[in-house]
Amino acid sequence: MQEELAEYERNIVWQIIPKPKGHIIVGTRWAYKNKLDKSGAVVRNKGILVAKWYSQLEGVDYDETYAPTARMEAICIFISYDAHKNIKLHQMDVKSAFLNSELKEEGYL
């Protein structure tokens, strides 16, 4: 949890303000997951703060949602193309990628 909160603070993700009139506050919840190694042993525990977006009302306080994930089919096509063109491929994990994008909408948690 501390690592996740430190990322929010480092990226200046939010600011604490009084609740604006006429806006619905979306609740949050901590989700926990054990990261395992190949043998199934717990390597580390991970906590992530998630918004309970299901509390939003359609037509009132949301339009679309975005998830920074790729479909497996797209990854397979990408890898096949790279192999066909003999392109060197590297993998990387971007920590807290969603924190680095600008939003046009305002959200209150």
TIKOL-178274 format. One record per residue: chain; residue in one letter; z negated, x negated, y negated of N, C-alpha, C in turn; residue number from 1. Coordinates in pm, 1 decimal, padded with zeros to 6 digits, always signed. Layout:
N
A | a | Z | X | Y | Z | X | Y | Z | X | Y | NUM
...
//
This chain:
109
A | m | +00000.0 | -00082.7 | +00119.5 | +00000.0 | +00000.0 | +00000.0 | +00000.0 | -00086.5 | -00125.1 | 1
A | q | -00079.8 | -00192.2 | -00121.1 | -00089.9 | -00278.8 | -00239.0 | +00044.4 | -00344.3 | -00270.3 | 2
A | e | +00117.0 | -00384.8 | -00165.1 | +00248.3 | -00445.9 | -00183.6 | +00345.8 | -00346.7 | -00247.5 | 3
A | e | +00343.7 | -00223.1 | -00201.5 | +00431.5 | -00118.8 | -00255.4 | +00396.5 | -00090.0 | -00401.9 | 4
A | l | +00268.5 | -00076.2 | -00431.4 | +00226.3 | -00049.5 | -00569.0 | +00259.3 | -00167.0 | -00661.5 | 5
A | a | +00249.5 | -00289.1 | -00609.6 | +00283.5 | -00407.3 | -00689.0 | +00431.6 | -00406.9 | -00725.3 | 6
A | e | +00518.8 | -00361.1 | -00633.4 | +00663.0 | -00350.8 | -00662.5 | +00687.8 | -00248.2 | -00773.0 | 7
A | y | +00617.8 | -00135.9 | -00767.6 | +00633.2 | -00033.9 | -00872.6 | +00592.8 | -00090.4 | -01008.5 | 8
A | e | +00481.9 | -00162.1 | -01009.0 | +00431.8 | -00219.8 | -01134.0 | +00527.2 | -00327.8 | -01186.8 | 9
A | r | +00574.2 | -00414.1 | -01095.5 | +00663.8 | -00523.6 | -01134.2 | +00795.6 | -00471.1 | -01191.3 | 10
A | n | +00846.3 | -00361.5 | -01135.2 | +00973.3 | -00304.3 | -01178.8 | +00957.9 | -00199.3 | -01289.1 | 11
A | i | +00836.7 | -00178.3 | -01336.3 | +00806.7 | -00079.3 | -01440.9 | +00872.9 | +00054.2 | -01404.8 | 12
A | v | +00835.0 | +00106.8 | -01288.2 | +00896.9 | +00227.5 | -01234.2 | +00851.0 | +00352.8 | -01307.2 | 13
A | w | +00725.9 | +00357.3 | -01347.3 | +00676.3 | +00477.4 | -01412.0 | +00579.0 | +00443.8 | -01522.7 | 14
A | q | +00548.2 | +00545.3 | -01598.4 | +00443.7 | +00533.5 | -01699.1 | +00358.1 | +00658.8 | -01692.0 | 15
A | i | +00230.7 | +00643.6 | -01718.9 | +00138.1 | +00756.1 | -01713.5 | +00141.9 | +00827.9 | -01847.2 | 16
A | i | +00170.8 | +00958.5 | -01841.8 | +00178.8 | +01041.1 | -01962.4 | +00111.8 | +01175.3 | -01933.8 | 17
A | p | +00076.4 | +01250.4 | -02038.1 | +00024.2 | +01385.5 | -02014.7 | +00134.8 | +01474.7 | -01957.0 | 18
A | k | +00095.9 | +01573.0 | -01877.4 | +00194.1 | +01663.8 | -01816.6 | +00266.6 | +01743.0 | -01924.9 | 19
A | p | +00401.2 | +01732.4 | -01926.7 | +00477.9 | +01810.6 | -02024.3 | +00476.4 | +01958.6 | -01986.8 | 20
A | k | +00468.1 | +02043.9 | -02087.2 | +00469.0 | +02188.1 | -02061.3 | +00604.4 | +02228.9 | -02004.3 | 21
A | g | +00601.0 | +02319.1 | -01908.0 | +00723.5 | +02372.5 | -01849.9 | +00784.8 | +02287.5 | -01740.4 | 22
A | h | +00721.3 | +02179.1 | -01701.4 | +00774.1 | +02092.9 | -01595.2 | +00685.7 | +02102.8 | -01471.9 | 23
A | i | +00750.1 | +02102.6 | -01356.9 | +00677.8 | +02106.4 | -01230.7 | +00647.9 | +01963.4 | -01187.7 | 24
A | i | +00526.9 | +01941.2 | -01140.3 | +00486.9 | +01809.2 | -01091.7 | +00513.2 | +01803.9 | -00940.6 | 25
A | v | +00588.8 | +01704.2 | -00897.8 | +00617.8 | +01685.2 | -00755.3 | +00507.5 | +01598.6 | -00696.6 | 26
A | g | +00446.2 | +01645.0 | -00589.8 | +00337.5 | +01571.7 | -00526.0 | +00388.7 | +01449.6 | -00450.5 | 27
A | t | +00298.1 | +01361.5 | -00416.3 | +00332.2 | +01242.4 | -00339.2 | +00240.2 | +01231.4 | -00218.5 | 28
A | r | +00281.1 | +01148.4 | -00125.3 | +00200.8 | +01125.3 | -00005.6 | +00232.9 | +00985.2 | +00045.4 | 29
A | w | +00132.9 | +00918.8 | +00101.6 | +00155.6 | +00788.2 | +00163.2 | +00201.1 | +00808.2 | +00306.2 | 30
A | a | +00306.9 | +00737.5 | +00344.6 | +00354.3 | +00737.8 | +00483.5 | +00332.8 | +00597.2 | +00538.3 | 31
A | y | +00283.9 | +00590.0 | +00660.0 | +00252.1 | +00460.6 | +00720.1 | +00336.0 | +00438.8 | +00845.7 | 32
A | k | +00373.2 | +00313.4 | +00868.6 | +00453.6 | +00278.7 | +00984.3 | +00414.7 | +00139.4 | +01031.1 | 33
A | n | +00406.9 | +00122.3 | +01162.4 | +00382.0 | -00009.5 | +01219.3 | +00515.5 | -00078.8 | +01243.4 | 34
A | k | +00530.6 | -00200.5 | +01193.5 | +00649.9 | -00281.2 | +01219.3 | +00624.9 | -00358.6 | +01347.5 | 35
A | l | +00718.8 | -00349.3 | +01443.0 | +00702.7 | -00412.5 | +01572.6 | +00800.2 | -00528.0 | +01590.4 | 36
A | d | +00762.1 | -00625.3 | +01672.9 | +00855.5 | -00732.2 | +01707.1 | +00931.5 | -00692.3 | +01833.8 | 37
A | k | +01013.0 | -00782.0 | +01887.6 | +01096.1 | -00750.9 | +02003.9 | +01015.3 | -00712.3 | +02126.5 | 38
A | s | +00895.3 | -00766.7 | +02138.5 | +00812.1 | -00736.6 | +02255.8 | +00729.8 | -00609.3 | +02237.6 | 39
A | g | +00734.7 | -00549.7 | +02120.1 | +00660.8 | -00426.6 | +02094.2 | +00524.0 | -00447.0 | +02033.3 | 40
A | a | +00488.9 | -00570.2 | +02001.6 | +00359.7 | -00598.7 | +01938.5 | +00368.2 | -00568.4 | +01788.7 | 41
A | v | +00259.5 | -00517.4 | +01732.1 | +00254.8 | -00485.2 | +01589.4 | +00255.0 | -00614.5 | +01508.8 | 42
A | v | +00354.9 | -00630.3 | +01421.6 | +00366.7 | -00748.1 | +01337.4 | +00295.2 | -00724.7 | +01205.1 | 43
A | r | +00315.0 | -00605.3 | +01148.7 | +00248.6 | -00570.8 | +01023.5 | +00249.4 | -00420.2 | +01006.1 | 44
A | n | +00162.4 | -00372.4 | +00921.6 | +00157.1 | -00230.7 | +00887.6 | +00224.3 | -00212.6 | +00753.3 | 45
A | k | +00300.1 | -00106.3 | +00738.1 | +00371.8 | -00083.2 | +00613.7 | +00335.7 | +00054.9 | +00560.3 | 46
A | g | +00309.3 | +00061.5 | +00431.9 | +00282.8 | +00188.2 | +00365.9 | +00387.5 | +00212.2 | +00258.6 | 47
A | i | +00435.2 | +00335.4 | +00248.2 | +00534.7 | +00368.1 | +00145.9 | +00494.5 | +00499.3 | +00079.6 | 48
A | l | +00505.5 | +00503.6 | -00050.3 | +00473.6 | +00623.9 | -00125.8 | +00598.4 | +00710.2 | -00132.2 | 49
A | v | +00590.4 | +00831.9 | -00081.6 | +00706.5 | +00920.9 | -00080.2 | +00676.6 | +01046.0 | -00161.7 | 50
A | a | +00780.7 | +01096.8 | -00225.3 | +00768.1 | +01219.6 | -00303.1 | +00790.6 | +01338.9 | -00211.6 | 51
A | k | +00714.6 | +01443.2 | -00232.3 | +00730.2 | +01565.4 | -00153.1 | +00833.4 | +01654.2 | -00224.4 | 52
A | w | +00961.1 | +01612.9 | -00212.2 | +01067.8 | +01682.9 | -00285.3 | +01088.1 | +01825.2 | -00236.7 | 53
A | y | +01037.2 | +01858.6 | -00118.3 | +01052.0 | +01994.7 | -00069.2 | +00976.7 | +02094.8 | -00156.6 | 54
A | s | +00893.1 | +02046.2 | -00247.3 | +00820.7 | +02136.4 | -00336.8 | +00904.4 | +02175.8 | -00457.7 | 55
A | q | +01026.4 | +02120.1 | -00469.5 | +01113.6 | +02156.2 | -00580.0 | +01177.0 | +02292.5 | -00554.2 | 56
A | l | +01223.8 | +02355.3 | -00660.0 | +01288.7 | +02484.9 | -00649.6 | +01436.5 | +02470.8 | -00683.9 | 57
A | e | +01524.0 | +02518.4 | -00594.4 | +01667.6 | +02506.9 | -00616.9 | +01707.4 | +02581.7 | -00744.3 | 58
A | g | +01789.4 | +02516.1 | -00825.2 | +01835.6 | +02575.5 | -00949.8 | +01738.3 | +02558.5 | -01064.1 | 59
A | v | +01616.1 | +02508.6 | -01035.2 | +01515.5 | +02491.9 | -01139.7 | +01494.8 | +02344.5 | -01171.7 | 60
A | d | +01464.1 | +02264.8 | -01069.9 | +01428.4 | +02126.3 | -01098.1 | +01493.5 | +02024.1 | -01005.5 | 61
A | y | +01609.7 | +02057.3 | -00948.5 | +01684.9 | +01954.2 | -00877.8 | +01829.9 | +01994.4 | -00861.7 | 62
A | d | +01915.6 | +01893.7 | -00849.3 | +02056.7 | +01917.0 | -00823.2 | +02098.8 | +01845.3 | -00696.1 | 63
A | e | +02078.2 | +01714.5 | -00692.4 | +02121.6 | +01634.8 | -00578.9 | +02014.7 | +01532.9 | -00543.9 | 64
A | t | +02019.5 | +01485.1 | -00421.3 | +01932.3 | +01375.5 | -00380.6 | +02018.8 | +01263.4 | -00326.8 | 65
A | y | +01970.7 | +01142.9 | -00339.2 | +02045.2 | +01026.4 | -00294.7 | +01957.0 | +00943.0 | -00203.9 | 66
A | a | +02015.5 | +00890.0 | -00098.6 | +01942.9 | +00800.3 | -00009.1 | +02022.7 | +00670.4 | +00000.9 | 67
A | p | +01959.8 | +00557.0 | -00027.6 | +02032.8 | +00429.9 | -00024.2 | +02051.1 | +00378.2 | +00118.4 | 68
A | t | +02122.2 | +00454.9 | +00200.3 | +02147.2 | +00414.3 | +00337.3 | +02295.7 | +00425.7 | +00367.8 | 69
A | a | +02339.6 | +00351.2 | +00465.9 | +02479.5 | +00356.1 | +00509.1 | +02487.7 | +00424.7 | +00644.8 | 70
A | r | +02595.4 | +00497.0 | +00668.4 | +02616.8 | +00559.4 | +00798.9 | +02658.0 | +00451.9 | +00899.4 | 71
A | m | +02615.9 | +00469.8 | +01022.7 | +02646.3 | +00372.8 | +01126.8 | +02797.6 | +00355.2 | +01143.9 | 72
A | e | +02874.6 | +00463.6 | +01130.2 | +03019.8 | +00454.6 | +01142.0 | +03078.2 | +00361.4 | +01036.6 | 73
A | a | +03026.5 | +00370.7 | +00915.2 | +03075.2 | +00285.6 | +00806.0 | +03042.6 | +00139.0 | +00833.0 | 74
A | i | +02924.9 | +00113.5 | +00886.6 | +02886.3 | -00024.2 | +00918.7 | +02977.4 | -00079.8 | +01028.0 | 75
A | c | +03005.4 | +00000.8 | +01131.8 | +03094.3 | -00043.8 | +01240.3 | +03234.4 | -00074.5 | +01189.0 | 76
A | i | +03288.0 | +00009.8 | +01102.0 | +03421.1 | -00014.1 | +01044.3 | +03420.6 | -00142.5 | +00961.8 | 77
A | f | +03316.1 | -00161.3 | +00883.4 | +03304.1 | -00279.9 | +00799.6 | +03300.1 | -00407.4 | +00884.6 | 78
A | i | +03220.3 | -00406.3 | +00990.6 | +03209.3 | -00523.2 | +01077.7 | +03341.5 | -00548.8 | +01150.4 | 79
A | s | +03407.9 | -00442.1 | +01196.0 | +03537.7 | -00457.1 | +01263.5 | +03640.9 | -00518.0 | +01169.6 | 80
A | y | +03644.3 | -00471.9 | +01046.3 | +03739.5 | -00525.5 | +00947.6 | +03711.9 | -00673.9 | +00922.3 | 81
A | d | +03583.5 | -00707.4 | +00906.1 | +03546.1 | -00847.9 | +00884.4 | +03588.2 | -00935.5 | +01001.8 | 82
A | a | +03568.5 | -00886.3 | +01124.6 | +03607.4 | -00963.0 | +01243.9 | +03758.6 | -00979.5 | +01250.4 | 83
A | h | +03830.5 | -00872.5 | +01217.7 | +03977.6 | -00877.2 | +01220.0 | +04032.0 | -00977.2 | +01117.6 | 84
A | k | +03973.3 | -00979.9 | +00999.6 | +04018.4 | -01069.1 | +00891.1 | +03949.7 | -01205.3 | +00895.7 | 85
A | n | +03864.0 | -01227.0 | +00997.7 | +03792.1 | -01352.9 | +01013.2 | +03707.8 | -01386.5 | +00889.1 | 86
A | i | +03639.1 | -01285.4 | +00838.8 | +03553.3 | -01300.6 | +00720.8 | +03410.6 | -01326.8 | +00767.4 | 87
A | k | +03345.7 | -01422.6 | +00704.5 | +03207.0 | -01454.0 | +00738.8 | +03116.1 | -01345.6 | +00681.5 | 88
A | l | +03028.2 | -01293.8 | +00763.2 | +02942.7 | -01182.8 | +00725.5 | +02797.2 | -01227.8 | +00723.8 | 89
A | h | +02722.0 | -01186.9 | +00621.8 | +02579.4 | -01217.6 | +00611.4 | +02502.4 | -01087.5 | +00598.9 | 90
A | q | +02381.5 | -01086.2 | +00652.6 | +02294.9 | -00969.7 | +00642.3 | +02177.4 | -01003.6 | +00552.5 | 91
A | m | +02133.1 | -00906.1 | +00474.3 | +02014.6 | -00925.5 | +00391.7 | +01940.6 | -00793.5 | +00378.0 | 92
A | d | +01814.4 | -00801.8 | +00350.7 | +01731.5 | -00684.0 | +00330.8 | +01687.4 | -00682.3 | +00184.7 | 93
A | v | +01724.6 | -00578.2 | +00113.3 | +01687.5 | -00566.9 | -00027.3 | +01561.3 | -00482.4 | -00035.0 | 94
A | k | +01453.4 | -00545.7 | -00077.8 | +01326.8 | -00476.4 | -00088.7 | +01327.1 | -00388.1 | -00213.1 | 95
A | s | +01283.7 | -00266.4 | -00197.0 | +01272.7 | -00168.8 | -00305.9 | +01400.2 | -00159.0 | -00388.2 | 96
A | a | +01514.1 | -00142.6 | -00319.8 | +01644.1 | -00133.3 | -00387.8 | +01650.5 | -00014.0 | -00482.6 | 97
A | f | +01590.9 | +00098.3 | -00442.0 | +01597.2 | +00217.8 | -00525.3 | +01526.5 | +00200.0 | -00658.8 | 98
A | l | +01436.3 | +00104.7 | -00667.4 | +01362.6 | +00083.5 | -00791.6 | +01448.6 | +00017.9 | -00899.5 | 99
A | n | +01565.4 | -00032.3 | -00861.3 | +01649.4 | -00106.6 | -00954.5 | +01763.0 | -00024.6 | -01012.9 | 100
A | s | +01763.1 | +00105.0 | -00994.4 | +01870.8 | +00187.2 | -01048.4 | +01818.0 | +00276.2 | -01161.0 | 101
A | e | +01906.9 | +00304.4 | -01255.0 | +01870.6 | +00389.3 | -01368.0 | +01893.9 | +00535.8 | -01330.7 | 102
A | l | +01803.3 | +00623.8 | -01370.8 | +01818.9 | +00766.7 | -01348.7 | +01850.9 | +00834.8 | -01479.8 | 103
A | k | +01936.3 | +00936.4 | -01473.2 | +01966.8 | +01018.0 | -01590.7 | +01863.0 | +01128.7 | -01605.8 | 104
A | e | +01805.4 | +01171.1 | -01492.7 | +01710.3 | +01280.5 | -01491.4 | +01568.1 | +01229.1 | -01510.5 | 105
A | e | +01482.1 | +01319.6 | -01550.3 | +01340.4 | +01287.3 | -01559.6 | +01270.5 | +01350.6 | -01441.4 | 106
A | g | +01175.5 | +01281.3 | -01383.9 | +01097.6 | +01335.1 | -01273.9 | +00950.9 | +01313.5 | -01301.4 | 107
A | y | +00870.4 | +01409.7 | -01262.9 | +00726.4 | +01401.5 | -01287.7 | +00653.1 | +01409.7 | -01155.0 | 108
A | l | +00577.5 | +01303.4 | -01123.1 | +00502.5 | +01295.9 | -00998.4 | +00353.5 | +01298.3 | -01027.2 | 109
//
